[in-house]
């Protein structure tokens, strides 16, 4: 494997997809799933044994970017839900920026960090 690219996150994803497609082809009796599974497997091995490491690295970076963009929505929602116990979230009436303030402080004056508008809310 000297001089070859090897395995990365995108290859693991391709292997998982090919496994799922193989299992689907067993239950569906359609050749399209089997053909797609073989194509994914062949591409995975092509990437693994490739000597063009720069292009394989760029493909992996593109995959990771798309994966993080997709999963980022779920991570933001999870983080927001975990903070609801200790914080309240308000939107600025002027620019709609989300502002986080601690709970249980009574009526407070909130200063928007984006547009510098002040508004009063009960925390």
N, C-alpha and C positions, 0 to 999 in steps of 0.2 A: 504493500500500500504506500510505499514511499513515493512522494510526488503526486499522490491522488488526493481528492478532496475529502472523502470519508463521509461520516454521518453527521447530520445536524437536525435542527428542529423541523425544517421543512421536509426532510426525508422521513422523519418519524411520523409526521402528519400524512405523508403519501402512503406509508406502510399501513397506517390505521385505516385510511380511506380504502385502500385495496382490500384489506381484510373484511371490512364492512360490505364492500361490493361483492366479494366472493361469497359471503354468507347470504346476501340477498339473492345472488344467482342460484344458490342451492334451493331456495324456497320459491322462487318466482318462475323458474323454467324459461327465463328470457336470456338470450345470448348477449344482450346489450350490457347487462351488469358484469358478466364474465369478461367481455371485451374491454370494458372500462377498467376493471380490476387489473387485467393484464397490462393495459397501457400505463396505469399508474405505477405498477410494479416495475415495468421496464424503464420508465422515466426515473424512478427512484434509484435503480441500479446504475443507470447512465450518469446520474448526478454523483453517485457514490464513487464511481471509478473515473470520473472526469479529471483531467489534468488542468483544466482551465479554472483554477481556484477563484480567480477574481470574479468571474461571472456567477459561479455557484454561490459565492459569498453575497453578491448583490441580490440574487434570487432569495436567499435566506433572509436578508435584511428587509426586502419588500414583503415577504411573508410575515415576518415579525411585526412590521409596521401595521399591516392589515389586521393581524390578530389583536394587537394592542388597541387599535381603534375600535374594533368590534367589542372586545372585552372591557374596554375603558368605561363604557356606559354602565355596565353592571357593577364595576368597582366603585364608581362614583355614587351610585344609588346605595350600595352597601355601606359606604363610608357615611353618607348622609343619614341613613337609618340608625347607624350606631351612635351618631352625635345627637339624635333627637332627645335623649334622656337629659342631657346637660345644657343644651343650647336651643334657642328658637331662631328661626330663619324668617327674615322679612325681605320684601322687595322694595327697593327705593321707588317712591312714587314718581320721581323725575326720569331716571334712566333705566329702571327695572333691574338694576344690579342686585344680586342676592347678598344680603348682609347677615352675618351670624352674631348673635348676642347671647350672653349667659342667661339662663332661666332664673326666675325668682328674685329679680332686682326691682320689681314694681314698675312704675312708669319711668321710662328713661328716654333721654334724647339721643337718637342714633345719628351718627355722622356717616354719610355715604363716602367711601374712599375713592369712588370713581368720579362723581360729579360734585362732591363737597356740599350736597344738600343735607340739611338737618331736618329730621322728622321725629315725632314723639309716638312711642308705642309702649304697650304694657308687656313686659317680659314675663 
